[in-house]
Amino acid sequence: MHNILYLLLRRMRVPLILVILAYAISILGLVLMPGMDDQGNPWNMSFFHAFYFVSFMGSTIGFGEIPYPFSDPQRIWTTVAMYITVISWLYAIGTLFSIVQDKAFRRVVAYANFTREVRRIREPFYLICGIGGAGLLLIRELAEHGIRSVVVDRDETKIHALQLEDLRLHIPGLTADFTDSSALVAAGLCNRQCIGVIALTGNDHINLTVAIISKLLAPGLPVICRAESHDAQANIASFGTDYIINPFDTFAERFAMMFRSPSMYLVYEWMTSIHEAPLTEFASPPKGTWVVCGYGRFGKAIQKSLSFKGIKTVIIELDPEGTHAPEGTIKGRGTEAITLHEAGIEHADGLIAGTNDDANNLSIIMTAQKLNKNLFTVGRQNLSSNDAIFAAANINITVQPGRLIGKQIIDMLTTPLLTEFLRMAILQNESWANVLVSRVVGVLTDRPPESWAITISTKQSPAVTQLLKRGEAVTVKDLLTDPRDSATPLPCVPLYLRHQDHQELLLPTDETPLQVGDQLLICGDESAEKHMRWTARNAHALIYICTGNDRPSGSLWGWLSAYRANRADN
């Protein structure tokens, strides 16, 4: 507010001086002008009466001649004073309106409101730098989970668009330079409620700078960074950044998984799908020859990943020398039929359009499909605004780097057990993955499964903890049973169990006993989570599931039940 007041007074200096001078001259003139009282005696207005008169006259409220009717000299001077004060007021008000509409002043006001709003946050929040596809997805999903964010972005239009989002939580946003440490501090970097910094801009150097600032000013905070090149990834990792996500390497690893274990790839897609996304269907790409258009960061990651699977790749690149493409690379964009023909597209099994231009990628795929209708196609989508046209292009797999990053971070923040489960699951064979897919399919509808974790603790599951401390057994099956009917299982599948001593178990059976401190990962229908958490908190529901007996709850019903039991014994 100090900056706002200073800026306002500095810009209003000349108008205010003119208003003060107009009032001073008008007041002085009224004091000097001769008048006459009701007895016909000479009379001069006092400074108090003059100030009072000019105050309501200058504001155009209207006036009466006080305390006596004016003389002609007083009326002449009053006419002059009216024009002087009204004109000065109009000038001052016009200047004030121009200041309020000035972009610089509005930025100062927005900055002050933003910093005040951040200081008033009394709940944990993440500081997110960059509102691209990944940032917007992350903000939405965190809000769905009831987790607040504070956002900084260079583009003012993105900040304004964020305010129009229909989110469960209000998300403060600031238009500022990411590399300005004062802007990050204003955004809550040093706020005790800040629980992490996430740098998601499309510039590796900016992400590096944000990570450095965060580690120097708030060394205890976890930092998550996006990196699209291996050099930047190594640089960011050199000073202790907690998590670094490369979207191209991430997809390349998953794409290679499709050749090794299609069922495991399907598990990955289901478990890491965004909220209410359509269900991914089973797909097994051919293992023949693949044409890769674009040998940038994406193309290099794909080519390296496929080379380990023994799959032949033909590269098409417009600048082979600049990208250090391998020998045999065909020079061109891939949008022309002659270039694709030179790459042998008619006899190829798959095509990957991986340039950084969505229009070129779509052109490559549509041209290739005319030459070979049996192609398995993979298209890179750079802008989320092109969802509709990519959906209409009949592409087998659409790669959206922003969504890959966003969903990976969401899982990391909201369900950390899912990361541990996927780490162990990737080491399993295809038969194990087939069993898991069949079990998950049995509880699905037309949407991917939701995943959630529950901890056996007094806070999250007091009913389970209470029974275990009394020496009674509670199994995984008990938590997976519908509390409304003890004979009906909930539509969910247990995926991973970690004991307090860090022992891990994949796909625990129904008979697996639970212990205090256990962490259980489950996937299934969204309604199952609500019922499961109700069971974990409600002792009456849990006892009903474990014993099949609907015991009376409450002191009155408990006393009546005991009384009836005693009467029956007697």
FIBADREN-444916 format. One record per residue: residue in one letter; x, y, z of N, C-alpha, C in turn. Coordinates in steps of 0.02 Angstrom, whole numbers, plus 50000, padded with zeros to 5 digits. Layout:
% residues N
aXYZXYZXYZ
...
//
This chain:
% residues 570
m500414994050000500005000050000500435006350000
h501035005850030501495011550029501675013249957
n501825008249915501995009449846501415012449807
i500805010049820500215012549786500115019949804
l500145021549869500035028349891500575033049864
y501195030749863501735034849837501645036249763
l501475031049725501375031849653500785036449639
l500245035649679499655039649668499795047149683
l500125048449738500285055349756500775058549707
r501255054549682501735057249634501395059249569
r500945054949545500595056449483500075061949491
m499805062749552499295067749565499585074349593
r500245075049590500555080849621500325087449589
v500365087949523500175094149489499425095449497
p498975090549485498255091849495498095094049566
l498405091049616498255092949685498505099949701
i499095101749673499345108549684498865113749653
l498605112149593498135116649560497485117349600
v497245111849628496635112149669496755116349731
i497325115249763497485119149823497555126549808
l497895128149752497955135149732497275138249716
a496855134449681496185137049664495785138449727
y495835133949776495475135149839495765141049877
a496425141449879496755146849916496575153749887
i496615154249820496445160649787495715162449798
s495265157249792494545158549801494395160749872
i494705157449920494585159149991494845166150006
l495465167549983495755174149995495335179649964
g495095178549903494685183549869494045184949907
l493715179549932493095180549970493215184350035
v493795183150066493955186750128494065194150114
l494365195750056494525202750040493945206550010
m493475203149978492925206649946492465209849998
p492295216349990491865219650040491145217350033
g490825216450092490125214650094489735219250141
m489105217350155488675221450197488235216850239
d488175218450305487765214350348487035216350343
d486605213450385485885214750381485695221750406
q486185225250438486055231950462486325237250414
g486625234850359486905239550311487605241750327
n487935238450376488615240150395489115236250352
p489715238950338490225235150301490415228650339
w490515223450298490665216850330491115212850284
n491615209650313492055205250275491995198150301
m491985193350254491915186150272492545183750307
s492475179650358493055176750392493345170950351
f493955168950368494275163350332493865156850340
f493575155950400493175149950412492565149850366
h492185155650364491595155850321491785155250248
a492355158250229492585157750159492755150550140
f493115147250185493295140250172492675135850167
y492205136950212491585133050212491195134150147
f491155140550126490785142250067491105139250004
v491775140049997492125137449938492105129749936
s492095126549994492095119249997491475116349964
f490875118949982490295115949950490135119049883
m490415125049869490315127949803490775124449752
g491395123149771491865119949726491675112949707
s491295109549749491065102849734490405102749697
t490165108749675489555109649636488935107049671
i488945107149737488355104949775487815110249771
g488015116549767487535122149770487635125849836
f487385131949841487525135749902486985141049912
g486995143449973486615149449990487105154750012
e486915161250008487375166650026487385167350101
i487945165750134487985165750207488525170650231
p488465173050292487845173250333487355178750311
y487595183050262487165188550237487165188250161
p486675191050130486685191450057487315194850032
f487585192349975488215194949950488115201749916
s488655205349918488685211549879488885209849808
d488855214849764489035213549694489755211449686
p490235214649720490935212349715491015204949737
q490655203149791490695196149814490405191349763
r489855193449731489545189049681489995188349620
i490325193749600490785193349543491365188549560
w491635189349619492195184849638491965177549646
t491345176649671491075169849676491025166549607
t490825170449557490785167749489491465165649465
v491965169849477492655168049458492885161849495
a492735161549560492955155849601492625149349578
m491995149749556491655143649532492025140649473
y492215144649424492565142049365493255139349384
i493595143049428494265140749447494235133949482
t493795133349531493775127149571493505121249531
v492975122549492492685116949452493175114349401
i493515118949366494005116849316494575112949348
s494815115349406495365111849440495145104949463
w494515104549487494255098049508494195093249448
l493935095649393493865091449334494545088849310
y495035093249312495715091249292495985085849340
a495865086749405496115081949454495765075149447
i495105075449438494725069149431494915065549367
g495005069249313495215066149250495895062849256
t496355066249290497015063349301496975057049343
l496535057149394496445051249436496185045249396
f495695046549352495425041149310495965038349263
s496375042749236496905040349191497425036249228
i497555038049292498015034149332497735027249347
v497095027049364496775020549380496785015949320
q496725018749259496725014649199497425013249173
d497925016349201498615015249179498845008249197
k499155004749149499364997849159499884997249215
a500345002049219500865001749271500545002249340
f500075006849348499745007649413499335001449430
r498994998649380498584992749393499024986749412
r499624986449382500094981049402500314981849474
v500434988049495500634989249564500064987249612
v499454989149594498874987349636498794979749638
a498854976449579498784969149577499334965849618
y499944968549614500504965749653500364966349728
a500114972349749499974973249820499414968649844
n498884967949803498334963449821498574956249824
f499004954349776499264947549774499684945849836
t500154950249852500574948949910500174948649975
r499664953049980499244952850040498844946350043
e498604944049985498224937849983498654931850001
v499274931749977499724926149992499894926050067
r500004931950096500164932250168499594929650210
r498984930150186498404928050225498244920650217
i498604917050175498484909850166498674906250230
r498234902150255498354898550318498334891050307
e498464888850247498474881750232499054880250184
p499284874050181499864872450138499704873850064
f500204876150028500114877549957500764876249919
y500694875049854501274874249809501354880549767
l501974882649758502144888349715502304885549646
i501884887349597501944884749529502164890349483
c502714889349447502974894249400502844891849329
g502384895049295502224893349226501534890249219
i501114893449177500444890749165500404888449092
g500764883249076500694880049011500184874349017
g500244869548972499794863848976499894859949040
a500524859049061500664855349122500444859249183
g500584865749184500414869849242499664870349254
l499284871349200498554871949207498254865349229
l498494859849201498244853349222498394852049296
l498994853849316499194852849386498774856949433
i498644863249415498234867649457497534864749465
r497244862449409496564859749412496524853449455
e497004848949445496974842649482497124843649556
l497584848049572497714849449643497104852549676
a496754856949639496154859949667495614854649679
e495574849749634495094844249643495244840249707
h495884839949724496084836449785496094841049846
g495854847249838495834851849894496504854749913
i496974854849866497644857549879497714864249843
r497914869349880497954876149852498624877149815
s498594881649766499204883449728499254891049727
v499864893449718500004900449703500414900549639
v500214904749591500474904249523500834910649503
v501394909849467501764915449438501864913849364
d501724918749321501824917849249501974924649217
r502364924549163502534930749128501954933449087
d501514929049065500974930949020500364933149060
e500184939549055499624942149093498964938949072
t498894937349007498274934348983498144927449015
k498684923749029498604917249061498374918049134
i498624923249167498404924549236497664926449236
h497464930649189496754932549186496314926549169
a496554922249123496174916249105496104911549165
l496624911349207496594907049266496044909349314
q495944915849319495434918449364494734916549340
l494664914949276494014913049249493874905549254
e494384901749275494294894549283493814892949340
d493394888049328492904885949379493234880849425
l493614883249473493994878949518493674878949588
r493794873749625493524873149692493864878049740
l494474879949725494854884449768495054890649728
h495114896249763495374902349730496124901849726
i496394903049666497104902449654497404909349641
p497794912149687498114918649675498624918149619
g498634923149575499104923149519499454929849512
l500084929649492500484935749484500824935649416
t500784941249381501164942149318501844945149336
a502364941149327503034943449346503564939249310
d504174941549315504744937949286504934932249333
f504994926249305505164920349346505844921049379
t506294924549345506984924949371507074930449422
d506544933949439506574939249490506444936149558
s506954936049599506884932749665506364936249709
s506304942949702505814946449743505104944349725
a504984942849660504324940549640504174933749670
l504664929249672504554922649702504444923249778
v504794927849809504694928949881503994931649893
a503774936349851503094939049858502574933649847
a502744928749805502274923249790502274917949845
g502664918949897502634914349954503204909449960
l503764910749925504324906049928504574905049999
c504594910350038504834909950108504264909450158
n503654908750133503074908050177503084901050209
r502944900850273502984894350308502454889450285
q501934891950250501424887450224501604884450156
c502124887050124502344884450059502664877550070
i502424872550033502674865650043503054863049982
g503154867349931503534865149873503524870249817
v504034869949775504084874349716504104869949654
i503704871749604503654867849542503784872449483
a504324871349446504504875449389504324871749325
l503824874449288503554870949230503564875149167
t504014880049163504044884049103504344879849046
g504274882348985504544878848927505274880448914
n505594884248958506284886348950506714883049005
d507184878848985507594875349034508004880149077
h508244885549047508654890349086508234893649140
i507624895449124507184898549174507044893649230
n506894887449213506774882349264507384881449309
l507964881649278508594881249316508654887049365
t508504893049341508554899049384508064898649442
v507444896549429506954895849482507184890849534
a507474885249511507714880249558508284882849601
i508744886649570509304889549608509044894449661
i508594898949641508324903749688507974900249746
s507594895049730507224891449782507694887949831
k508214884849804508674881249848509104885949891
l509224891949866509624896749905509194900249958
l508594902349941508174906149987507754901650032
a507574895650009507174891050050507454884050041
p508034882650069508374876250056507984870150079
g507524870950125507154865150149506564863150106
l506374867350057505794865850016505964860949960
p505534856049947505644851749888505514855649824
v505924854349774505874857849709505784852749654
i505274853849612505144849549555505234853749492
c505644851249445505804855049384505654851049321
r505454854749271505394851949203506054853249166
a506304848149132506904848849092506814844949027
e506944848248970506834845048906507474843148871
s508044844548901508684842448873509094839148927
h509524834548906509934830948955510454835448988
d510704840448952511194845048982510864849049038
a510264851649024509914855449076509724850949134
q509544844749118509364840049171509944838749218
a510544837949190511134836949231511314843149271
n511234848949240511384855249274510914856449333
i510264855249321509774856249374509894851349432
a510084845249415510204840149466510834841449507
s511294845649480511944846449512511914849949579
f511384853749593511344857349657510764854849700
g510554848749689510104845549736509364846449724
t509164847749661508454848049645508134841249659
d507564841249692507274834949716507004830549660
y506634833349613506344829349559506424833149493
i506654829649443506734832549376506354827949327
i505914830949288505494827149243505634829249171
n505834824349130505934825349059505364821949022
p504914825748991504314822748960504484818148902
f505024819648866505204815648808505484808848829
d505914808948879506174802548905505624798448937
t505164801848971504604798349004504184794648953
f503994798048898503584794748848503984789248812
a504624790648798505024785748762505064779148801
e505134779648867505164773648908504494769948906
r503944773648910503284770448908503144767448839
f503374771048786503254768448719503634761948708
a504244761748733504634755448728504294749848767
m503954751648821503604746748861503034743448821
m502744747048774502214744148733502454738148694
f503084738148673503354732548635503534726748681
r503774728348740503964723048787503374720048823
s502914724348847502344722048886501754726648875
p501344725348824500764729648811500294730148871
s500214724848909499764725048967500044729749021
m500704729749030500994734149079500924741449057
y500994742648992500884749448967500164751648981
l499694747048973498994748648986498894750249060
v499234746549104499204748049175499454755149189
y500024756749159500304763549167499804768849145
e499504767849087499044772849060498434773549105
w498174768149130497584768449174497754771949239
m498314770149269498484772849335498694780149333
t498924782449275499164789349270498714793649226
s498104791449214497644795449174497384801349214
i497214806749179496944812549212496224811249232
h495964815449275495294814649303494764814749248
e494344809549247493784808849200494014808549127
a494614806049114494844805049045494524798649017
p494464798048951494184791848922494654785948935
l494374780048937494754774048953495204772048894
t495854771248907496314769148855496204761848838
e496184760348773496084753448751496744750048740
f496724743348739497334739348730497604740448659
a498254741648653498564742748589499264739548589
s499424735948536500074732748530500394734948465
p500884739448466501184741848404501604736548370
p501644736748304502054731748268502804732848280
k503184727548273503904727948288504334728248226
g504064730548171504444730948108504834737348102
t504774740648045505144746748031504724752848048
w505044757748081504694763848102505044769848071
v504634774548046504884780748018504784786248071
v505334789548089505324794848140505444801548106
c504944805948107505014812548077505184817648130
g505774820448125506014825248175506514822048222
y507134824548220507654821648263507874826848315
g507384830048345507534834548400507564830648465
r507394833948520507424830548585506944824748589
f506344825548561505844820248562506074814448518
g506274815948456506484810748410507084806848435
k507554810348466508154806848492507964802048548
a507514804148592507304799748647506944793548620
i506524794548571506154788948541506634784148506
q507084786948466507544782648428508014778748475
k508224781948528508664778448576508284772948612
s507654774248630507264769248666507104763248621
l506934764548558506754759048513507364754948492
s507964758148493508554754448473508714748748519
f508524749448584508634744048632508174738148620
k507624739348585507154734048570507294730648503
g507834732748470508014729748406507554731548350
i507224737348355506754739448303507104744248256
k507004743248191507334747348141506974754048135
t507354759448135507064766148128507384769748069
v506964773448032507194777647977507044784847998
i507554789147998507484795948022507384800847964
i506904805347972506814810947926506924817347966
e507394821547944507564827647981507754833247932
l507484839147944507604844847900508324847347906
d508614846847966509294849247978509714843648009
p509924838847970510304833147998510964835248031
e511304840248001511944842248030511844845748097
g511344850048102511234853748163510994849348221
t510634844048205510374839648257510814833448268
h511364833048230511824827248235511444820648224
a511054820648171510684814648153511154809148129
p510974802848138511414797348117511454796748041
e511934792848018512014791747946511394788247918
g511234790047857510644787147825510024791247836
t510084796847874509504801247885509294804547821
i508654804747809508374807847749508214815147765
k508464819647723508364826747735507684828947710
g507304832147753506644834547735506204835447796
r505594837947785505124838947840504714832747854
g504584828947802504134823247809503424824847790
t503294831247776502624833247755502504831847681
e503044830747643502984829447572502974821947559
a502574819947511502504812847494503164810047468
i503554814147433504174811547404504684809847459
t504684813847512505144812347568504934805947604
l504294805147616504044799047648504164792947603
h504084793947538504214788347491504944786347494
e505384791247499506094789747504506254785947567
a505884787147621505984783647684505664776747684
g505304774947630504994768347626504354767747666
i503954773147665503354773147706502854767747684
e502864765847619502394760847595502484754147628
h503104752747649503254746247679503394746747754
a503314752647783503444753647854502854751147895
d502984749747958502454747348004502194752948049
g502624757948062502414763248107502714769848087
l502384775248110502614782048096502574786148159
i503094790048173503094794648230503214801748203
a502714806048211502774813048192502944816948255
g503584818748262503814821548326504134828448321
t503914832548274504194839348269503874843848321
n504114849948328503834854648376503294859048346
d503024857048288502484860748254501894856148244
d501324857848274500734853548270500474852848199
a500484858348161500244858048092500664853248050
n501324853548058501764848948022501644841748042
n501554840548107501434833748130500794830848100
l500264834848099499634832548069499714831447994
s500074835847961500184835047889500584828647874
i501094827347915501494821247906501054815047912
i500634814847964500224808947976499704808047921
m499384813447901498854812847850499154810847782
t499744813447765500074811647703500294804347705
a500564802147761500804795247767500224790247765
q499664792047795499084787547795498804786447725
k498884791447681498664790547612499114785547575
l499754785547594500234781047562500224774047592
n500034773547655500024767047689499474767147741
k498914763947726498334764147770498414759847832
n498914755447833499004750847890499514753347940
l499714759647935500224762347980499954762948051
f500384761448100500254763048170500564769848182
t500164774748199500394781748201500454784348272
v500974788348283501084791848346501204799148329
g500804803648359500864810748345501014814848407
r501474819448400501644823948456501194830148452
q500834831548505500404837448509500724842348558
n500904848248532501254853148573500784857848609
l500214859448579499734864248608499094860648628
s498884861748690498264858648713497644861248677
s497704867148647497134870048610496974866148547
n497414861648527497304857648466497004850848481
d496694850048538496414843548557495924841048504
a495484845348481494944843248436495214840548370
i495704844048341495954841848275496384835648281
f496744834848336497124828648345496654822748357
a496104823948392495614818548403495294816448338
a495214821148291494894819648228495374816648177
a496014816448192496514814148143496614806648143
n496264803048185496304795648186497024793348199
i497324796048252498004794248272497974789048327
n498394783948322498374778548372498594781048441
i499134784748444499384787448508499554794848499
t499264799048540499424806148540499834807848601
v500404810848591500864812548645500794819948661
q500624821448723500584828348747501074829248804
p501664832048791502174832748843501924836148906
g501514841448898501264845048956500844840649001
r500404836648972499984832349013500384826749045
l500894824249010501324819149040501644821849104
i501914827849099502254830949157501744832249212
g501174835349193500684837149244500424831149282
k500264825849247499994819949281500514816549324
q501134816349300501674813249340501774817049406
i501744823649403501824827549464501224826749510
i500634826549481500024825549521500064819049560
d500254813649526500324807249561500854807549615
m501394811149600501944811649648501724815349711
l501304820449702501104824649759500504821849797
t500024819149761499394816949792499404809549811
t499744805349772499754798149787500464795649778
p500914797149824501614795049816501694787449814
l501224783749844501264776449842501204773849770
l500854777549727500764775249658501444775049623
t501874779749637502544779649607502924773549629
e502864771749693503204765749718502924759449686
f502264759249678501944753449646502184752649574
l502194758049536502404757649466503144755749461
r503534757949508504244756149509504334748649516
m503934745449558503984738249566503624734449511
a503074737249487502674733749436503044733049371
i503474737849353503824737549290504314731749287
l504494729149346504964723449349504604716749340
q503944716749338503564710549332503494708549259
n503294702249248503234699749180502534701149151
e502444699249088501814700549054501234696649083
s501364690649108500824686649138500554690149200
w501004692749241500784696449301500364702449281
a500584706149228500214711949206499534710049179
n499484704249144498844702049118498344700649175
v498594697649228498164696249286497914702749316
l498354707549323498154714049352497644717449308
v497754717449242497284720649196496594717449201
s496574710749205495934707349209495574708949274
r495944709749329495624711449393495364718649392
v495754723149363495544730049360494944730849314
v494944727349257494384727649210493734725649244
g493784721149291493184718749325492834723949368
v493174729349384492874734549426492794741149390
l492934741249324492914747449286492244748349250
t492104754549232491534756149189491824758649122
d491734765049107492024767849046492554773049061
r492784773349123493294778149144493884774449175
p494474777349171495054774249204494934773949280
p495264769349313495164768749386495464774649423
e495134776549477495434781449523495894777649571
s496434780749591496884777649639496924781949701
w496964778749758497024782249822497404777949871
a497634781149923498024777649975497694778950043
i497754774050085497484774650153498014772050202
t498124775750254498614774050305498254771550368
i498494766050395498194763350457498474767350515
s498124772650532498344777150586497734779950622
t497864782950679497314785850718496974791450680
k497344795050639497064800650603496644798450544
q496894793950502496544791950441496064786150451
s496224781650494495794775650503495754773850577
p495414778050616495374776850688495024770350706
a494524768250668494154762150683494614756050675
v494994755750621495454750150610495994750050664
t496274755850679496804756350730496544754050798
q495934755950814495654753950878495584746450885
l495334743150832495264735850834495944732350838
l496434734950800497094731750801497424732450869
k497344738050901497644738950967497304734651020
r496684732751007496334728151053496504720951040
g496944719750989497154712950974496724709350924
e496224712650896495794709550846496104710250777
a495954705450733496254705250666495814709050616
v496144712950575495814716450520496214714950456
t495874712550404496214710650342496064715750287
v496414714950231496294719150173495574718450149
k495314712350153494624711150131494124715250170
d494254716250235493784720050276493724727250251
l494284730150231494254737050205493934737350136
l493964731750099493714731550031492994729050027
t492654729050084491954726650087491484732550094
d490914732050061490414737350064490124737750134
p490164743450168489904743950237489144743350240
r488804743850183488074743150182487854735850177
d488314731550154488164724450147488814720550153
s488884716850208489524713450221489674707850171
a489194706050128489314700850079489504703650010
t489534710250004489674713449940490344716949941
p490804715049896491444718649894491374725249858
l491794729949877491814736449842492154735649774
p491964739749725492274739349658492974742449657
c493454738849686494134741349689494624735549696
v495264736949683495784731749684496374734349725
p496614730549775497214732649812497834731549769
l498254736749765498834736349721499494735349758
y499554738649815500214738949846500134740149921
l500524736649961500514737350034501224738350059
r501314743650098501974744850128501894745050203
h502264740650237502234740450310502664746050339
q502584747050403502954752250437503704750950436
d503914744550432504624742850428504874742850356
h504484745950309504664746950239504644740550198
q504364735150224504244729250184503684730650134
e503764728350071503294729950018502974723649991
l502354724349971501974718649945501544720949887
l501634717849828501224719349771500594715049771
l500044718049751499394714649746499254710349808
p499194713349867499044709549927498384705849921
t498344699849949497734695849945497224698349996
d496624695749990496094697650037496274695750109
e496634690350118496784687850185497394691350216
t497714695850181498304699250208498114703350268
p498414701950327498224705850388498534712850385
l498174717550414498404724350418498724725750485
q499204730350487499544732250548499524739850554
v499604742150616499634749350627500244752250591
g500144757550553500684760650514500714758350442
d500304753350423500304751050353500024756450307
q500284756450245500024760850193499784756450135
l499164757450117498844753150067498634757350007
l498834755149946498644758449884498104754449851
i497564757849831496984754649801496784758349738
c496514754849689496234758049630495534755249618
g495114759149588494434756849574493964762549561
d493324761249571492814766249560492854771749614
e492684777849595492744783449641492304782549703
s491724779349694491264778449751491564773749804
a491994769149781492294764349828492724767849880
e493064773149860493494776749907493084779749964
k492504782549948492084785650000491854780350050
h491634774650025491394769350071491974766450112
m492564765850080493134762950116493354767650172
r493384774050159493594778750211493074779050266
w492444778150249491924778050300492024771950345
t492164766250316492294760150355492894761050401
a493434764150375494044764950414493944769550473
r493444773950470493334778750524492764776750571
n492314772550548491714770950587491784763950617
a491854763650682491954757150716491354752650708
h490764755450709490154751450702490134747950634
a490304751650581490304748750514490844743450507
l491424744550536491974739750531491804733350569
i491514733950628491334728050667490804724050630
y490334727450598489824724050558490144720050502
i490654722950469490984719450413491384713450439
c491734714350495492174709050521491774703250550
t491214704750583490844699450618490194697550584
g489924701950542489274700650512488694702450557
n488844704650619488324706550667488254714150669
d487644716350663487504723450666487394725450740
r487944726850774487904728450845487594735350854
p487224736250908486924742750920487464747950936
s487364753850910487834759250924487504764450969
g487904768051006487644773051053487534769951121
s487584774051173487534771651241486844768951258
l486314772251233485634770051248485494763251219
w485644762451153485514755951122485974750551151
g486594752451168487034747551199486754745251267
w486474749851307486194747951372485584743551363
l485154745251315484554741251302484744734151279
s485254733851235485464727251211485734722951268
a486144726051312486414722351369485864720251417
y485374724651426484814723051471484404717151444
r484284717151379483904711551349484294705051353
a484964705551346485374699451350485354696651421
n485374700951472485344698551540484674695451556
r484134698351531483464695551543483404688751510
a483714688051450483674681651416484064676251454
d484634678251485485034673351522484664671151586
n484304675851616483944674151677483294670351662
//
